[in-house]
Amino acid sequence: MKAFFKRIGKFFTKTDILLWLLTIAAVVYSLMLIHSMQRAFEYNFMASQVLAIILGYIMAVIISVIDYEKITKLWWLFAGVSIVFLGLVFVMGVTVEGTDDTAWIILPGGLSFQPSEMVKLFFILTFAKHMDFLRQKEKLKSLFGVITLLIHMAIPVLLIHMQGDDGTVLVFIFMFIIMAFVGGVQLRYFIIMAVLLAAGIPIIWNYVLNDEHKARFTAIFDIDGNAMENYGWQQYQGKVSVASGSMNGYGLGNGARVSSGIVPEQENDFILTVAGEELGFIGCCLIFLILVLICVKIMLDALSAKDYIGKMLCVGVFSMIAVQSIINIGMVLGLLPVIGITLPFFSSGGTSVMSMLMCIGLVISVYYHKDDIHEEKGILKGKKYKYIRSYNYE
């Protein structure tokens, strides 16, 4: 028993308490919003969300105390599981009501599971390991190294695109760009990719995007036309709900538009509309603040990492949360097309919140073990140690 309490004390001494508190604030806030909008639906979103949050935190705590170096050594396992998960969608995949892509698997008991959400975590692990390997072999700045990174990114992107979930595809692409840029890939490769992308826009528009994709883009500028009745309807109603709350909102449980369920997917991609209507501008700003603080704390943990791979794991999680937050908020406010991306920690969705919390556990593992002995260098870091790490992993 004494050893048990000693371990508990060690956990609270070494763990990133501030990041835990920020995520708790986010999920508690999200449960308040989900509970409020629950009155518009028969399905019990709260039960599945609470279960997912509990499981997510259990997994996050377990991951946080395991040395992330040991986790990344299993990169081959995560790569294989990713392929299996994404492959199962083509065999067992279903289209969930309110979506237009086949990216879910129905589990026993009627619960749905979205493999691509878990693959985001696995991608961060394998991609960070891949970059660390190239760095050690001095291939990170070579054309060959960049091509292997592109292939690494292309595998999940193509599989998820074939499922029709192009919103998630966009998140993977931005995760790749941010991790590669911060990790040391030379700027000239990004310039080349940007030029090729700009030159390929006409081809993408005419031969890659289908009519639905195009309609989602044009709906932003055509709210008075046919698009407002179809692909622009959700975005239009979302903006009306956010604007109707003014500064303070109508109060939780008092929003008439929330009660009517007039905004499609208000429990998921458009959860911000619930905050806007019932808690007003202040409620929306609180969401923005929590997400910004989470992202800032993750980057601070990246700066304190003891090695390159720890830094890249944090950057990967940061990029995922930041990109999804920006795109989701842009969708709701009518600045970006609706492409089906959840708001991290806040949107209803068990797989999404579980994977987010597990990613937070990975970041905290980097923080938790930042003062440990480096296995390869045998050098200590930290105030309580005599010697300070002197090598440069950049």
KOLKOLKE-440039 format. One record per atom (N, C-alpha, C, O, CB): x, y, z. Coordinates in steps of 0.02 Angstrom, whole numbers, plus 50000, padded with zeros to 5 digits. Glycine has a CB too. Example, Ala and Ser with C-alpha at 12.3 -4.5 7.8 and 13.67 -1.06 7.14 Angstrom:
% KOLKOLKE-440039
506604971650390;506154977550390;506604983550390;507124983450423;505654977650452;506424988850354;506844994750357;506455000250394;506705005750402;507044997050286;
***
This chain:
% KOLKOLKE-440039
500414993950000;500005000050000;500435006350000;500285011349966;499535000050061;500985006050039;501435011850042;501745013249974;501815018949954;501985010650095;501935007749939;502225008549872;501725011449824;501905015449780;502485001749846;501095009549831;500565012149788;500495019649795;500475023349745;499895008649803;500445021949857;500375029149869;501005032949849;500975038849830;500225030449943;501575029649852;502195032749830;502175033949755;502395039149731;502795028349849;501905029049718;501845029749646;501345035249628;501445039049581;501635023149614;500805035549666;500315040849654;500625047749665;500525052349625;499695039949700;501005048349719;501345054649733;501845056449679;501895062249659;501695054349800;502205051449654;502685052649600;502325054949537;502575059349502;503085046249585;501745052049523;501355053949464;501165061349467;501265065049419;500725049649456;500895063449523;500675070449529;501265075249531;501195081149514;500245071249591;501835072849553;502435077049554;502715078249485;502945083749469;502965073949599;502705072949443;503025073349377;502555075149320;502785077649268;503355066849362;501915074049328;501455074849273;501315082249258;501465086549299;500805071349287;501025083549200;500865090349179;500155092049204;499665091149168;500915091149101;500115094349264;499465095649296;499065100949258;498455100349251;499565097849369;499405106049234;499045111449198;498705108849136;498135110749121;499535117049180;499035104549098;498735101849037;498155097249054;497645097249019;499255098048996;498215093449108;497645089349131;497045093849146;496485092449125;497845085149193;497165099249184;496625103649204;496295106949143;495685107849142;496885109049252;496695108849094;496415111949034;495965107148996;495435109048971;496985114448988;496175100848990;495755095948955;495125094448995;494595093348966;496155089548941;495185094249061;494595093149103;494105098849094;493495097749089;494785092349177;494355104949091;493925110749080;493565110149013;492975111749007;494335117349082;493925107748962;493635107048896;493075101848895;492535103148868;494175105148845;493205095948924;492705090648920;492105092048966;491545090148949;493015083948940;492215095449022;491655097349065;491215102349028;490595101849030;491895100349132;491525107148996;491155112148957;490765108648901;490185110248889;491635117548927;491095103948868;490765100348813;490155096448838;489635096348804;491245095648778;490215093348896;489645089548923;489065094148941;488485092248933;489855085648986;489215100248963;488685105148976;488305106748912;487695107148912;488975111549006;488675107748857;488365109348793;487975103448765;487425104348739;488895111648743;488265097548770;487925091548744;487295090148784;486775088248756;488395085448746;487335090948850;486745089848892;486195094848875;485605093048876;486935090548967;486385100948859;485895106048842;485545104448776;484935105048771;486225112848838;485935102448726;485625101148660;485285094248658;484935092748610;486145101648605;485405090048710;485125083348712;484365083548707;484055078748682;485345079848775;484055088848731;483325089148733;483015089248663;482415088148656;483105095348770;483415090448612;483155090648544;483175083848510;482955083148453;483545095648502;483445078648545;483545072148514;483295066548559;483255067348620;484275071048496;483135060948529;482945054948567;483565050848586;483585047748639;482455050648527;484075050948543;484685047148557;485055050148616;485105056248621;485145046848494;485315045948659;485665048248719;486405049448704;486825044948712;485595043048777;486565055448682;487255057248666;487685057448730;488275055848728;487285063948630;487385059448785;487765060248847;488065053648871;488645053448891;487315063048902;487685048248867;487925041848893;488545039548856;489045037648887;487375036448887;488525039648790;489095037448750;489695042148758;490265039948758;488905036848677;489555048648765;490105053548773;490455052648840;491075052748843;489835060648766;490075051848893;490365050848960;490785044448961;491335044448989;489825050549014;490525039048932;490895032848929;491555033648891;492075031248913;490475027348896;491525037148835;492125038248795;492635042548833;493235041248829;491945041648728;492395047548869;492845051848907;493195047948963;493795048748974;492455057848937;492815043748998;493105039749052;493645035049024;494195034649051;492555035649087;493475031448970;493955026948939;494555030848912;495125028548917;493625022948882;494425036748884;494965040848857;495455043048911;496055042948900;494685046748823;495195045048969;495625047249023;496025041449053;496605042149071;495225050649077;495705035549057;496065029649082;496655028149036;497215026949060;495585023549087;496525028148971;497055026748923;497585032248924;498185030948918;496765026148853;497365038548932;497835044148934;498315043648993;498915044848986;497455050848937;498045041849051;498465041149111;498975035449101;499565036149118;498035039749174;498745029849073;499195024149061;499755026149013;500335024749025;498805018149033;499565029548958;500055031648908;500545036648938;501145036448923;499705034748847;500295041148981;500725046449008;501295043849052;501825046949055;500295051349047;501185038249086;501705035749130;502185030849095;502705029149123;501385032249190;502005028749034;502455024448995;502935028948957;502725033948927;502055019848946;503565027348957;504055031348921;503885031248846;503825025948816;504775028548932;503805037148818;503615037648747;504125034448701;503945032448645;503515044948728;504755033948722;505255030648681;505095023248672;505205020448619;505955031448711;504825020148724;504615013148720;503995012548675;503925007648638;504465010348789;503555017548678;502955017348636;503145017948562;502895014148521;502475023048655;503595022548545;503775023748475;504175017848446;504205017048385;504185030148468;504485013848489;504835007948464;504355002848435;504554998348398;505245004748520;503715003548452;503204999048424;502875002148362;502305000648346;502664997648477;503255006448327;502975009948268;502705004948217;502195006348185;503515014248236;503034999248209;502814994248160;502134991448177;501734989848132;503324988548155;501994990848242;501344988348264;500804993548248;500264991748223;501354986748340;500934999948264;500455005148251;500325006048176;499765007448154;500685011848281;500855005248136;500775005648063;500325000048038;499885001147996;501465005348028;500434993948064;500034988348043;499304988948064;498854987548026;500314981948070;499204991148126;498524992048151;498154997448111;497554996848098;498524993948226;498515002648091;498215007948051;497955005247985;497395006747965;498725013548038;498355001147952;498154998247888;497544993647898;497084993747858;498734994347856;497564989647951;497004985147965;496364989047979;495834987447952;497174980548025;496424994248022;495834998248039;495525001347977;494925000947966;496035003748089;495945004547936;495685007847877;495445002847826;494975004147788;496225012347846;495754996947824;495534991747778;494864988847797;494464987047753;496044986347774;494734988247862;494094985447886;493504989747864;492954987147856;494104984847961;493614996147854;493075000647833;492794998547765;492194999147752;493315007947831;493234996047721;493014993947655;492624987447657;492274985747610;493614993147608;492694983747713;492334977447721;491714978247764;491184975447748;492794972147751;491784982047818;491244982547867;490974989747875;490544991047916;491484980047934;491234994347835;491065001347843;490335002947829;490024999847786;491495005447799;490075007847866;489395010247857;489395017847854;489875021147874;488925007647913;488855020447828;488765027747827;488295029647884;487715027647885;488475030047758;488545033647930;488155035747987;487675041347966;487855045547925;488605038148045;487075041247993;486575046347976;486855053447989;487145054848042;485935045248017;486765057747940;487005064647946;487675065647912;487935071147911;487055066548018;487965060147884;488595060647849;488515058247778;488005055347760;489145056647886;489025059447737;488995057147668;489605052947650;489775052247591;488945063147620;489935050047700;490515045947687;490465039347726;490145039047778;491165049647705;490795034247701;490795027747733;491445026947772;491945024647745;490715021947681;491435028947834;492055029147874;491955026447944;492385027347988;492315036247879;491395023047956;491245020548023;491165012948022;490985009947971;490615023848051;491285009948080;491155002848091;490685002348151;490805005548202;491824998848102;490164998448145;489684997548199;489924991948245;490034986348223;488974996048172;490014993548309;490234988848359;489634985448392;489074987848386;490684992348411;489754979848427;489204976648465;488884981648513;489234985348547;489464970548503;488224981548516;487874986348559;487644992448521;487324996848549;488304988348616;487804992748456;487574998348415;488025004448416;487875009448384;486915000348437;488595004148453;489055009748455;489455010148390;489625004948362;489525009248515;489585016248367;489975017148305;490695018848322;490835022048372;489655022648261;491145016648279;491865017648288;492155020348223;492055017348170;492225011148310;492505025948226;492805028948167;493555027748168;493925031248203;492645036648163;493805022848130;494515021048132;494985026748117;495525027148146;494635015548083;494795031248072;495255036648052;495435041148111;495975044248110;494935040847998;495005041648162;495165045748220;495745042648260;496175046248283;494545046548265;495745036048267;496285032748302;496925032748260;497475033048287;496095025648320;496835032548194;497415032448150;497795039148154;498395039348140;497205031048077;497455044548172;497805050948182;498345050148236;498915052448226;497305056548203;498185046848291;498665045648344;499235041248319;499815042648332;498325042348405;499055035848283;499565031248258;500015034748206;500615033348203;499235025048226;499725039248167;500115042948117;500635047448152;501205047748130;499655047148072;500425050748204;500895055048242;501475050948268;502055053048264;500525058648300;501335045048295;501855040748322;502335038348267;502945038848274;501545034648358;502055035748213;502475032848160;502845038248122;503415037248102;502045028648112;502525043948110;502845049248072;503415052448112;503935054048084;502325054648052;503315053348177;503845055948219;504445051248220;505015053348216;503595057148291;504305044648224;504835039748222;505195039748155;505805039248152;504555032748237;504805040448101;505095040648034;505565046648026;506115046048000;504525041147981;505345052448050;505755058448046;506385057848088;506925060048068;505355064648067;506325054848146;506905053948190;507405049248157;508015050248163;506685051248258;507155044048124;507605039348089;507985042948033;508585042048026;507205033448060;507625046947993;507945050647938;508455055547965;508995056547936;507425054247895;508295058748021;508755063548051;509405060148073;509945062748062;508435067148112;509335054348104;509925050748127;510355048348069;510965047948074;509715044748170;510035046648012;510395044447953;510615050247909;510895049247855;509975039547913;510465056447932;510625062547894;510295062547825;510605064647776;511395063247887;509685060147822;509305059947760;508695064547762;508325064947713;509075052847745;508585067947818;507985072047826;507955077747776;507405079847756;507955074747897;508525080347756;508545086047710;508665083947638;508755088247594;509085090947732;508675077547626;508795075047558;508135073947522;507605073347553;509195068447559;508155073847455;507555072747415;507275065747429;506665064947432;507705073547340;507705060947437;507485054147452;507095053947518;506565050847522;508085049347456;507355057347569;507015057447633;506335060647629;505855058147658;507435061147684;506285066147593;505635069647585;505135065247548;504545065147565;505735076347548;505375061647497;504925057247459;504655051747504;504065049947499;505295054247399;505075048947547;504825043647593;504315046447641;503835042947659;505415040447632;504405052647663;503905055847707;503245056947670;502705055947698;504175062547734;503295058947607;502695059847566;502315053247558;501695053147561;502875062747497;502685047847547;502365041347540;502025039347605;501475036547605;502885035947519;502365040647661;502095039247727;501425042747737;500945039747761;502595041447783;501395049047718;500775052947724;500245050547674;499655050347690;500915060347713;500465048747613;499995047047560;499595040747574;499025040147552;500365046247495;499885035947611;499535029647623;498885030647660;498355028547635;499985024847662;498885033747720;498235034747754;497795039747717;497185039047717;498345037247825;498095044747685;497705049747649;497295046647592;496705048047584;498165055247621;497605042347554;497265039147497;496715034447522;496175034247494;497755035447453;496875030547574;496375025847601;495765029547629;495205027347619;496695021447655;495885034947664;495335038747693;494955042447639;494345043147643;495605043747746;495305044947588;494965048147531;494495043347497;493945045247476;495485050947481;494705037147490;494285032047457;493655030547498;493165028047472;494685025547447;493675032147563;493085031347606;492615037347601;492055037147625;493295030347679;492855042747569;492445048747560;492525053947615;492165058947615;491745046847555;492985052747662;493075057347718;493635062347704;494175061947733;493225053347784;493505067047658;494025071647637;494175076947690;494705080147686;493815075047573;493735078047738;493885082547792;494475079947833;494925083747850;493275083547837;494455073447849;495005070347886;495635070247844;496185070847871;494815063347907;495565069347779;496145069547733;496505076247740;497125076447743;495915068547660;496135081647743;496425088247749;496825088947814;497355092047815;495885093647745;496555086147868;496905086347932;497575082747928;498075085247952;496465083247988;497585076847897;498205073047889;498715076947849;499315076947865;498065066247856;498495080247796;498955084047754;499275089747793;499875090847788;498595086847692;498875093347832;499155098847872;499605096247928;500105099347945;498585103047901;499425090447958;499865087448008;500545085947977;501065087248008;499545081048037;500535083147917;501155081647882;501565087947870;502165088047883;501015078147815;501245093247846;501595099547829;501915102547892;502505104447891;501115104547797;501525103047946;501775106248007;502335102148039;502845104948059;501205107348057;502235095548044;502755091348074;503395091448033;503945091848061;502495084248082;503325091147967;503915091147924;504275097747928;504895097947930;503715089647852;503905103247928;504215109847930;504585110947996;505165113047997;503685115347920;504245109648051;504555110648117;505125105648127;505625107248160;504025109848173;505055099748098;505555094548108;506205095548070;506695092048083;505275088148088;506225100248023;506855101747991;506875100647916;507405101647886;507365097748021;506325098547885;506315097947812;506415104847782;506105109647804;505655094647786;506845105347733;507045111947706;506475115447671;506035112347640;507615111147659;506485122047675;505945126247650;505835125347575;505275125947551;506085133447664;506365123947538;506305123547465;505815118147443;505475118747392;506985122147433;505765112747483;505295107447465;504575109747474;504135107747435;505425101247508;504445113847523;503765116447533;503585121447478;503015121747456;503705119847603;504085125347456;503965130047401;503795126147337;503335128047301;504575134547389;504155120847324;504025116747265;503325113747269;502955113847219;504545111047258;503135111147327;502475108247336;501925113447328;501405112047299;502415104847404;502045119547353;501555124847347;501455126947275;500895128047253;501765130947389;502005127347237;501975129147166;501585123747127;501165125347085;502685130047136;501755117447141;501405111947107;500655111947123;500235110647080;501715105247126;500495113347187;499795113547208;499425119247173;498865118247148;499735114347284;499735125147170;499425130847137;499305129447063;498785131147035;499855137247145;499805126247032;499735124646960;499205119346948;498895119046895;500415122346932;499105115146998;498625109646990;497915111247011;497485106947006;498855103847028;497785117347036;497115119147058;496585118147004;496065115247019;497105126347081;496695120346941;496185119146889;496055111646879;495485109646868;496405122246823;496585107646882;496485100346873;496095097446931;495645093346921;497165096846867;496275099646992;495915097247051;495175099047049;494745095047064;496235100047115;495035105347029;494345107847027;493935104046975;493355102446987;494345115247012;494225102746917;493845099846861;493825092246862;493345089246837;494135102146797;494345089046890;494385081746883;494425077946948;494305071846949;494985080146843;494575081347004;494615077947068;493995079147110;493695074447137;495235080147106;493795085547117;493215087147157;492575085347120;492515086547060;493205094647175;492105082247156;491455080747126;490975086747135;491165091847164;491155074347156;490365086047111;489885091547114;489735093647185;489625099547199;489235089647078;489715088747231;489565090347300;490125094547331;489995099447366;489465083847341;490755092547318;491325096447344;491305103647319;491405108347357;491985093147324;491165104447255;491135111147226;490575115247257;490655121147270;491055110747150;490005111947268;489425115447297;489575117847368;489325123147388;488815110747298;489975114147405;490145116247473;490575122547472;490515126747516;490515110547510;490995123147422;491405129247416;490975135147394;491015140547423;491975128147366;490575134147343;490185139647315;489625141847363;489395147447359;489875137647249;489425137447408;488885139147456;489095144847501;488665148547526;488705133047498;489745145747512;489985151147555;489805157947525;489675162747561;490745150747565;489795158247458;489685164647424;488985165147394;488825170147362;490205165547369;488565159947403;487915159747370;487365158147419;486945153747406;487925154647313;487355161547476;486865159847528;486155161847509;485675159447540;487055163247593;486085166047459;485405168047438;485145163847380;484555164447362;485405175347417;485565159547353;485355155447296;485155148447317;484975147247374;485905155147246;485195143847269;485005136947281;485435133547334;485215129147370;485035133047217;486075135847337;486535132747385;486295133547457;486415129247499;487235135747378;485955139247471;485715140447539;485195135247560;485125133747619;485415147447545;484825132647511;484325127647526;484615120647532;484295116147559;483775127847474;485205119747506;485515113147506;486155113147548;486125112447609;485665110947435;486725113847515;487365113247551;487515119347595;487925118847640;487925112347501;487185124847582;487295130747623;486815131247682;486895135747724;487235136847581;486325126847686;485815127247738;486115126547808;485965130647852;485285121847728;486525121547819;486815120447885;487225126447907;487175128647964;487255114147885;487635129047862;488065134647879;487665140947893;487825144847938;488565135847823;487145142047853;486715147947862;486375147747930;486385152647968;486195148447806;486075142047946;485725141348010;486215141748069;486045144348122;485345134748013;486815139148059;487325139648111;487515146748127;487575148648185;487945135748091;487595150748075;487775157848086;487215161648119;487335166048161;487955161148019;486595159948102;486015163248133;486005161548208;485865165948249;485355161048099;486135155248225;486125153148295;486665156748335;486535159148391;486215145548301;487265157048308;487815160348343;487665167748353;487775170548407;488485159548303;487395170948300;487245178148305;486665179548352;486645184848383;487075180848236;486205174848358;485605176048399;485765176548473;485395179648511;485095170548388;486335173548494;486505173648565;486795180148589;486845181248650;486995168348579;486975184548544;487255191048562;487845190148611;488255185748602;486715195548595;487875194448662;488455194348707;488425188848759;488915185248770;488525200948741;487835188048792;487785183448848;487385177148834;487415172348872;487465186948905;487005177048779;486605171148762;485965170748801;485825174948845;487005164948772;485565165648787;484925164748820;484975160448883;484485159748920;484435161548773;485565157648896;485655153248954;485595145948933;485215144248888;485135154849008;485985141648966;485965134548950;485265131748958;484935132749010;486455130748994;485025128248908;484365125248910;483815129848888;483225127848888;484225122848978;483975135948869;483455140848851;483455142948778;483045147048758;483525146948894;483905140148738;483945142048668;483395138748628;483365132548624;484615140348640;482965142748597;482405139948559;482655136248497;482375131048478;481915145448538;483165138948465;483425135648405;483775129148422;483735124348383;483905140448368;484105128948479;484415122648501;483875117448513;483945111648493;484835123748565;483335119448546;482785114848561;482465111948498;482265106148496;482245118348602;482425116048446;482115113848383;482565109448342;482325105948298;481895119848343;483215109648355;483685105648316;483745107948245;483885103948200;483495098448318;483625114448233;483615117048165;484295116948132;484345116748071;483355124048166;484835116948173;485515116648144;485715109348139;485795105948190;486035120648189;485805106748078;486015099748071;486695098448104;487145102648100;486045097847997;486745092748136;487375090748169;487605095648222;488205096748230;487925089848117;487135098748258;487335103548310;487675100148369;488025103448407;486735107548335;487585093648376;487915090148429;488635088248411;489035086248453;487525083848447;488795088848347;489435086448323;489855092148295;490155096048332;489335080948271;489875092648228;490295097748196;490085104948215;490495109448215;490265096948121;489445105848231;489185112648244;489015113748317;488535117348333;488575113948201;489405110648362;489275111548434;489385118748454;489105121048504;489735106948475;489795122448417;489915129548433;489275133648429;489225138748463;490445132348385;488805131548388;488175135248382;487775134948447;487405139648463;487755132648324;487835129348484;487485128748548;487775133848598;487405137248633;487555121548577;488445134248599;488765139148643;488595146248622;488465150548665;489525138148643;488575147548557;488425154248533;487735156548551;487635162248572;488515154548459;487245152148543;486545154048557;486405154548632;486075159248654;486065149048525;486655149748671;486455149448741;486945152848788;486765154748844;486385142248761;487575153648767;488065156948810;488365163148777;488775166648807;488625152148828;488165164448715;488345170648682;489075171148662;489445166148661;488185176348725;489275177248646;489965178648625;490455176648679;491005174148664;490045186048607;490275177648742;490715175948798;490835168348800;491395166148811;490415178348865;490305164548790;490365157248790;490805154748734;491195150048743;489675154048785;490745157748674;491175155848618;491905157648632;492355153648618;490935159348553;492015163548659;492695165648674;493025161048726;493625159948724;492695172848700;492625158448772;492895153848822;493145147448789;493665144748808;492365152248875;492775145048739;492995139148701;493645140648665;494115136748667;492455137048650;493675146548632;494285148448596;494875148648645;495425146248629;494195155248561;494765151648703;495305152448752;495565145748776;496175144748780;495055156548811;495115141148791;495325134448815;495745130948762;496265128048778;494705130148833;495515131148699;495875127848645;496565131048634;497055127548622;495465128048581;496595137648637;497235141148628;497715139348684;498305137948671;497135148848626;497475139248746;497905137548802;498155130348798;498735128948815;497525138548868;497735125748775;497945118848766;498505118448714;499005115048724;497355114348744;498415122048658;498925121948605;499575125048629;500115122448615;498665125648543;499535130648666;500135133948692;500495129348740;501115128848738;499955140548726;500125126048784;500445121648834;500785115748800;501325113648821;499925119048886;500475113148747;500785107548711;501445109748679;501935105948680;500305104848657;501465115748651;502085118148620;502615119648673;503205118748659;501945124448578;502415121848731;502895122748785;503185115948806;503785115448822;502555126148846;502775110848807;503025104148822;503495101748767;503975098148782;502435099248830;503365103648705;503815101848650;504505104948661;505015101848648;503515104148583;504505111148684;505145114748695;505535111648753;506155112048754;505005122048710;505185108548800;505525105548858;505705098248847;505985095048892;505095106248920;505525095448788;505665088448775;506405086848778;506825091148761;505375086448707;506575080948800;507285079148809;507615077148743;508225076848739;507345073448858;507205075748691;507505073648627;507055075648569;506505078248578;507635066148627;507305074248509;506965076148448;506285072748440;505795075948422;507405074548388;506265066248452;505645062648441;505095064848489;504515065048471;505765055148449;505285066548551;504795069148598;504515075848574;503915077048579;505105070048667;504955080048548;504745086448520;504255085348463;503745088848459;505345090448497;504405080648418;503975079548360;503295076548379;502795078048347;504315075148310;503275072448431;502635069848454;502175075548477;501585075648461;502745064748512;502465080248515;502075085948538;501845090348480;501275092648479;502495090148588;502295091348432;502115095448373;501555092148334;501105095548308;502735096448328;501565085448329;501035081948294;500365082848326;499865084048292;501205074548289;500335082148392;499705083148429;499475090348423;498885091648413;499785081048503;499945095048430;499775102148422;499465103448354;498955106848349;500395106448432;499775100848301;499535102148234;498835099348224;498415102548192;500005099248182;498695093448251;498035090448244;497505094748278;496985096248248;498035083448274;497625096648340;497135100648377;497045107548346;496485109848339;497345101248451;497595110748328;497565117548300;497205117648233;496775121848222;498265120448292;497375113048190;497075112848123;496325111348127;495925114748095;497415107548079;496145106348167;495425104748174;495035110548204;494475111948183;495335098548216;495325113948253;494985119548285;494865125248235;494315127948231;495385122148345;495385126948198;495335132548150;494825130948095;494415135148078;496015133948119;494855124848068;494395123048014;493675122648040;493225125148007;494595116347983;493575119648098;492895118948125;492585125748139;492015127048120;492905114848188;492955130148172;492695136848187;492575140648122;492075144248116;493185140748233;493025139848074;492925143148009;492295140647973;491955144547940;493525141947964;492145134147980;491545131347950;490915134447981;490465136647945;491525123747960;490895134648047;490305137148082;490185144548067;489605146748061;490375136148158;490725148348062;490655155548051;490585157347977;490535163247959;491255159148079;490575152247933;490475153547862;491085156047826;491035158847771;489925158547854;491675155047855;492295157347823;492615151747782;493015153147737;492785159747876;492435145547797;492705139747761;492125135047743;491605135147776;493235136047805;492205130947692;491675126247674;491575120847727;492035119247764;491825122947607;490985118247731;490825112847779;491115106347752;490915103947700;490055112247790;491595103547789;491925097447767;491935092047821;492295087147815;492645098947745;491525092847872;491445087447921;492035086347967;492285080747971;491295081247886;492255091548001;492805090948049;492545092948118;492235098248126;493415095348028;492685088848168;492445090148236;492855095448271;493435096748253;492445083748277;492555098548321;492915103348364;493235099348420;492885096348461;492435108948391;493905099248424;494255094948473;493995095848544;493915101448569;494995096448472;493865090248578;493635089748647;492905091848657;492605089848707;494085094048691;492625095748612;491955098548624;491405094848585;490865093848611;491955105848605;491545092748524;491035089448484;490845082648513;491265079148542;491275088648412;490225080748504;490005074048523;490305069048475;490305070148414;489225073548525;490555063648501;490875058548459;491365054648501;491895057248519;491215061648398;491205048548517;491615044648562;492325043348538;492805044248575;491285038248576;492385041248474;493055039748448;493485045948447;494085045648462;493005036748378;493185051548429;493555057848424;493835059948491;494425061548497;493115063348396;493415060048543;493645062448608;494135057548640;494595059548675;493045063648656;494035051048628;494505046048653;495195047048623;495695046948659;494255038948639;495225047848557;495875048648524;496215055148545;496825055348552;495795048448448;495815060448555;496095066748578;496415066048647;496965068448658;495545072148580;496065062748692;496325061848759;496945057348760;497405058448798;495785059048806;496945052348717;497535048048712;498135051848685;498705050748705;497385041948668;498005056448638;498535060748613;498805065248667;499405066548671;498285064948553;498365067748710;498575071848767;499015067648813;499515070048840;497965074748805;498825061348823;499225056848863;499925056048835;500415055548872;498895050048869;499985055948768;500635055348736;501055061648749;501655061048763;500545054348660;500745067448744;501105073748759;501345073748831;501915075748845;500655079848746;500915071648877;501105071648947;501645066448961;502045067349007;500485070248992;501675061148922;502225056348928;502885059748913;503395058548946;502115050348880;502885064148862;503485067948845;503685072348904;504275072848922;503385072148781;503195075648934;503325080048991;503535075949052;503995077849088;502695084249008;503195070349063;503315066249122;504025063449124;504335062749177;502815060449124;504295061949064;504945058749060;505495063449036;506035061249017;504915052749013;505375069949038;505875074749013;506495074949057;507025077049033;505565081649009;506455072749119;507025072849163;507345065949173;507785065049215;506825075549230;507115061149133;507385054349138;508075053949106;508275058349068;506905049249106;508425048449122;509065047249089;508945045649016;508515041548999;509455041449124;509315048948973;509255047548902;509605040848888;510195040148904;509565053248858;509255036148860;509505029248852;510145029048810;510595025148824;508975024848822;510165033148756;510735032748711;511325036848737;511895034748732;510535035248642;511185042748765;511715047248786;511955045948857;512525047348875;511495054348779;511495043248899;511665042148968;511795048649006;512225048849050;512265037748972;511425053848988;511515060449018;510875062449053;510335061049029;511725065648965;510935065749109;510355067749148;510175075049134;510595079149117;510485066749222;509535076449143;509295083249135;508815084849191;508415080549210;508945084249066;508845090749219;508365092649270;508705096049329;509295095149341;507975086749294;508315099849366;508595103649422;508875099149476;509375100849508;508065108149452;508565093349487;508775089249543;509385084949525;509645081249567;508195084749565;509625085449461;510205081649441;510815086149435;510755092249425;510065078049376;511385083149441;512015086949440;512205088949370;512485094349359;512575082849472;512055084549321;512285085849254;511695087849209;511135085449216;512635079749225;511845092349163;511325094849117;511475092349047;512055092049026;511295102649118;510955090449012;511025087948944;511395093048902;511215098948902;510335086248912;511905090848866;512315095648829;512315094448753;512605098348716;513025095248854;511985089048731;511995087848659;511425091548625;510945093648658;511945080348644;511485092348560;510985096048520;510625091148475;510935088248431;511315101648478;509975090248485;509605085548443;509285088948383;508935085648345;509065082248483;509405095448375;509125098948318;509475096748254;509305099148199;509175106548327;
***
